[in-house]
Amino acid sequence: MPLHSSTDHTSTITLASLNPSSTYEYTVLNVPNEPSSSFTTLPTKHAPGRIKFAFSSCAMKSMHVGYELSGFTALRNLSPSFALFLGDLVYADVPLSWFGLGTNTDAYRAHYRRTFDDPHMSKTGLSLPIFYMYDDHEILNDVKGRELESFKTAVDVWREYAGSSNMGTPLPDADLTENNGDGFMPAHFAMDAGPACVFVMDTRGFRDVEGKSVLGEGQMTQVKSWLLRSKDVCPFKILASPVPVTPNYSHLEGWGGSDDLAAILTFTEEEGIDGVVFISGDSHMQGVYEIAPGILEISSSPASAQGPPFQTISGDKGQVVWEQTEIGQHCSEHEQWGTVDVDTSITGGEKMVVGLYSNCGKGEEYGTPLLEITIDGGKDWSVTGGSQGHLAVAQNANEIAAGGVLLRTQKVGGGAVFVAMMEGTSWVTIAVIVCVVVVIALGCCGCARRKIDGVCGGKSVGVVEGGGEEREGVVEEIEIA
């Protein structure tokens, strides 16, 4: 297999005639001191049984000299069958958030070389299948659609290093001339591994500037077709989104303000499709949201990055709640992964357990999950755990009033900064509200809890899990063989 400088000496090969659920050893030849390694193939699609995979996003190698992506060793220690990395694999736009790297191919490649040269990343990649989707930081912060001149260059380099090895890329019925006939190769893909059925969505490449659609017409059609095909063969239909789905995020950072979520929820209701679960990343926090009765979004990130010290916010009976816990600021190094464990070995007793893990800069060891969400078929679900204050369980987020102003808080030093997110409200109104809220918040920053009632009709009900003792444990390093 020749490697060429035209693709920065990267390549993807197909190995045929491999058996499912089998372990193979391999050796890369003509590379000095390269040890043999092994990988395990995935099970036959829709085969009953049990499989566990991991998910997260955000690996910020670019900005920190000497910073290692130890979250990828933590990932390997969870012993999943595969992992989904849902975007922000590199931060090509940092520190040039307003400008990016333009069409400089070599500059983008330099970011990926640093990431894949990381010892934790490279060792994990030798044996663990990782499938990728891009988000905005591979290109430019909050990028919308493909109109940006640098979009093609940035995504082409992402494909060289990551996207080219995804399952089923492109989808068999993908229209490569969709959207003005620009020949863009879709990055979204579907993969079924044993009882796990997953559709990984592209929430950047087809996003319209007005914010009314995140997926685009063609991808939405494929999502609906996949849901129909999966209806009777997959107890759980997992929709993976790089950005948060819950309406609490603006259309630049999530699905807020778009029509796509309502379209999917309406479609599943009309077609009688149960067992739909969203997983997401991007927000540098972990949380669980019931976005419609029985339909959850479970979010986990970052995989390995230094992130902002978020305090998680949900609402309670129309109120916005700021919860300050004993943990205070989160540690500056985050390593957070979610695991999805699908078990269909017992007919009629199918269940899916999602675990949220965070070692918060403690190295390569995870303890017990901070939170476990058990979904039993249809629409029944339960949550156990929640020992740290930054985990939120928000119910009925779909009840948020359209057109209202939503607030979340970020803990910064000794005070709080309130970020307003809106649809259909003037920036003057937002500025006034933010000024008033900040003054109130700063005046009360010594309080353990502060509630602000009735903000412009915004409505969100839920619970913030607070305090509690931090649980630690040791997970032995498990080499996948």
N, C-alpha and C positions, 0 to 999 in steps of 0.2 A: 504494500500500500504506500505509494509515494506521497510525500508531504511537500506542499509548495508554499513559497512566500506569499503568493497571491491570496491565500487564506490564513496567513500568519502561522503556517505549519500546523493547522488544525484539520481534522478530517473525521468523518463519521462513516463507519462501515456496518454492513448488515451481515449477521451470522445466521445462516439458514440451518434447518433441520435440528434445532435444539429441542430437548424435551422440557415440558413445563415442570416447575418446582424441582429443578435439578441444579446441582452445584458443579461448576466447571472451573478448572484452573487455567490460567493463561500467563504467558510471558511476552513482554515487549522486547523484541530482538534489536540488536545493534544499538542499544542504549547502555552505556557503562554503568555497572552497579545497580541495575534495575532489578528488584526482586520479583519473583513470581507472585501473583495474587489470584483471587478467585471471585466469582460472582454467582448468585443464585437466580435462576430464571423465575419469572412470575407464574402463578398458576393459570390454568385454562380459564378463560372468561366465563362467568356465570356458574362456575363449579361451586357446589355447596362446600362449606367449610369455614375457615377463619383466616383472616389476614389483617395485619396492622400496617398502617403507613403513617408518616409524619408530615407536618406542613408548617411553614412559617414564611417569612420574607425579610428582606433588609439585611445586607451584609456590608458594613461600612469599613472597608479596608483603606479606602483612598486617602482619607484625611489624617490618619494617625500613624506617625512613624513608629515602627516597632510593635504596633498593635496586631495581635494574631486573632484569627477567626476561630477561637476555641469552641464556639457554639457548634461547629461542625463535628468536633469530637464528641461533644455532648449528644449530638444527634445520633452518631454511630452507637453510642452506649445505650440508646433507647431500643436498639435492635429492631427497627422496622423492616418490612420487606422492600419498601421504596419510600422516597420522599418527594413532596411537591414544594418547589421553591417559587413563591408567588410574587416575584418582582423585586426590584431594587437590589439586584445582584451586585451592581456597582453604582457608585454615585458620581457619574461622569459630569454632572452639573455643579458639583461642589469643589471649590468655593465660588464658582461662577454661576450662581443660581439664575441670574437674569440673562446670561449670555450663552452658557453651554460651550460645547466644543465645535460647533458648526459642522462642517463636512470633513474634518480632519480625521481620516480613518485611523492613522497611526496613534493619535491621541486617545481615541476610544480603546484601541487594542491594548494600550499601556495599562489602562485600568483593569482589564480582564486578566492580563498577565500577572499583575500583582495579586489579584484575587485567587487565581488558580495555582499560583506558586506558593500560596500560604500552606504551611505543613499540615494543618488540620483539614483544610479543604482538599488538598491533593490526596491525603491518605484515605479520607472517607470516600472520595470519588473513585478510588481503585476498586472498591467492592460493593458500594451501595448505589443502586440505580436512583438517580435524581433527575426529575423532569422539571422543566422551567417555563415560566411565563415572565414577560417583561412588564414593568410598570412605567412610572414617569422618570425616575432618576437615571435610568439608563440613557435617557434622552435629554429631558429638561423638566424642571419642576412643574407639576400640574399641566403637562402637555395635553392638548385636546386634538384628537384626530391626527391626520397625516399631512396636514398642510405645511407644517414647519419644514424648512429647507433641510435641516439636519436629521429629520426623522428617518429617512431611508438609510443614511450612512450608519446611524446609531443602531438601528434594528438589524441591519446586515451584519454588523460586528457581533451583536448579541447572538445571532443565528450561528455564526462561525464557532463560538465558544460554548453555546448552551442550547439554543432552540432547535438545532438541526437533529438532535438525537431524541426529540420528543416522540411519543407514540402516535402513529397515524398522522404524521405531518406531511402534507396538508390533509384535511379531511377529504374522503373520496368525492363528495359532492361540492367541494369548495369552488366558488366562482372567483378565479384569479383576476377577473376584470371588473369585479364589483367596485362601486364608487368611482365613477368617472373614468373607468377603463384604465387605471394606472398600473394594473398588473401586480398589485401588492399581494404577496403570498400570505394568506391568513395564518396566524400563529396559534389560534385556539385549537384545542384538540379534545377528543374523547378517548378514554381508556377504561377498559374493564379488566380487572385482574382478580380472578376468583369471584368472591361475592361482592367485591368493591366495584362500584360503577361511578365513574367520575367524569364530569365535563369541566375542563379548565378553560375559563373564559378570558378573552382579550378585552380589557376595559379601557384601553387607550387608543388603539388603532382605528376604531370605528366610531369613536365618540364625536358627537356633533358640537359645534361651537355654542349653540344656544343652550346646551345642557339638557335637551329633552330626551336624548337617547345616549345610552352608554355603550350598548352592544352593536347598534346598527341593524338595519332591516335583515340583512343576510344572516348574520350570526344569530339573531333572535329566532329566525326560522329554523336554524339548525338546533338551537337549544330546545325548541318545542318538539321538533322531530325526535330528538334524542330522548326527551322525557316520555314521549309516546312509546318508542321502541323499548324503553326500560321499564315501562309500567308493570308488566307481568313477569319480568325476569329478574328484576333487581328490587329487593325489599327496600333499599335505601338508594336514593338518587342524589349524589353529592355534587353540588354546583360550586366550583372553586373560583373565587373572585380575588384578584390582586388587591382591590380596595374595599373598604367597608360597604356593606349593603344597607345596613340600617339607615333610615332617613336622617339620623342625627348629624350626618356629615354633608357639607356642601357639595354641589355637583363637580367642583374642581378636585375634591379629595375623595369622593365616593360616588354613591348612586343618588344622592339627594337631589330633588328637583326633576329627575328624569321620569319618563313614563314606563320604563322597562320593568321595574319591580312589580308595579301594579299589573302589567301585562302577564308576567309569569305567574303571579298569584292567582289571577283570574283564570288563566289557562289551566292550571293544576286543579282548581276547584271545579271548573266546567267538565274536565275530562276525568275527574275522580282519581287523580294521581296522588297517592300518599307517600310518605317517607322521604320528602324533599328536605334536604339539609344544605345550608350554605356554609362554606368555610372561607375565611379571608385573612388578609395580612395588612401591612402598610402602616397601621396606626401606632406602632411602638407601645402596645399595651395588649392585655388579654381580656376578653369579655365574652358574655353569652347574651344573646338578644332573641326574644321571641317576636319575630317581625310580623307574624300572622298566627292565628291559633294552630299550634302543633308544628309550625315551621320555624326552625331555629337558625340563627347565624352564630357561628363560633369563630372567634377571631384570636390570632396569636402572632405576635411579632415583637421585637426583631429577633432574627436568628442569631446574629452576632454583630452588635453595633453599639456605639455609644449614643444614647438617645436622650430626649428631653424628659425631665422628671414629671411625667403626667400624674395628675390625680384623676381618677376615673369619676365620671359624672353620669348619673342617670336622673330621671325625674321621679317625683312621687306625688300623685294626685294634682298634676298641673304645676308642681313646684320644681324649681331647679335646686339641686342639693349639692353643697360642697362638703365633702367628708374628709376631715384631716385625721389620719390615723397615727398610731405609735410609730409606724414606719417612716413617716415624714417624707422627705424626698426619696425617690427611688435611687438606687445606686446608678452610677453613670455608665456602667457596662451591663448591657442586657443580653441574655441568651435564653430566648423563650421559644419553645416549640409546642405544637399541639400534636397529639396522636389520635388516629381514628382506627378503632378496632371493630371490624365487622365480623359478626359470627352468625352464620346461617346453618350451622351443623345440626340444629334441632328444628325440624319442620314445624311451623307454627310458633316457634319460640325465638324467632330471629331478633337480634338486638345489635345495637351499635353503641359503643362506649367511647366517648371522646375525653381524653385527658389533657390538661393544660399544665405544662412543666416550665419552671423558671429557676435557674440557679443564680441569677443576678450577679454575675461576675465571680462566682465561687470556684471557677475552674471547670473541670471536666466531669463533675459528678452531679447527678440529680437525686433528689429525694423522692418522696411520694408525690403524686400530682397535687398541685394546689387546688384543683377542681376537677371533678369527673361528672360528665353528663351522660346519662344512660337513656337511650331512645329505644323503646320497645315497639317495633312495628309502627303502624299508623301514626297517631298523633300523641302518644303517651310518652312523657319524658320526665326525668327527675335529675336533681343536682345534689351532689354531696361534696363536702370540703369547703373551700373558700376561706383559707386561713389568713390571707394577706389582703390588706386594704385596697390594693389596686385592682382587684377582680370585681367586676360588676355583673349582676344578673338583672337585665332589664326586660320586663315583660310588656307585650303589646305596644311595641315601638311604632307599629303602624297606625296607632291612634294619634300620632303627632299631627297637629292641625296644619293643613297645607297653607302656606303663606305666612306662617308664624315665624317668629325669631327664636332660634334655638341657641342655647348657651351651654358651653362646657368650660371647665376651668383647667388651668395648668398651674401647678405649684411652682413658683419661681422664687427662690430664696425664702424670705420671710413673708412674702405677700402672695397675692393671687392675681393672675391676669385672666380676664374673661374674654373669650373669643366668640364673637357673634357670627352666626351663620344664618342666612336668610334666603327666601325666595319671594320676590315681588314687594320688597320693602326698600324704601329709598336709603341711600348711604347716609344722608343727613340724619334720618331717624335712627339708624344704627349707631352713628357717632354719639348722638345724645344719650341713647340707652346705655352704650358702653361706658361713657363718662360717668353717668349716674351710678351704674353698677360697680365700677372700679372704686369710686369714692366710698360707697357703702362697704365694699369688701375690704378695702384697706383700713377702714375704721374699725372693722370687726375681725381683723386677721388673727387676733389672739384666741378667738373662740374655737372650740372643737368642732362646731357644726353651725352652718349658716344656711338659712332657707330664704329664698327670694320668690315671692308669690306673683302669679299672674303676669308673666312677661309677654305682652302682645299676643295673648291667646295661645302661645306655644304650649304644647301638652305632651307629656311623656310620663308613663307610669313605670315604676320599677323599684329595685332595691340595690343599695350599695352595701357590699359586704365589707365590714370594717374590722380593724384590729385583729386580735387573736395571736397566739404564739406561732412563730415561724417554725415549720416542720422541716427537719433535715434528715437525710439518710444517705446511704452509699449505694451506688449502682456500680457493680464491677464492669470493667471494660469488656465488651463482647465483640470479638472480631467476627464479621460475617464470613462464613465459609461454606 
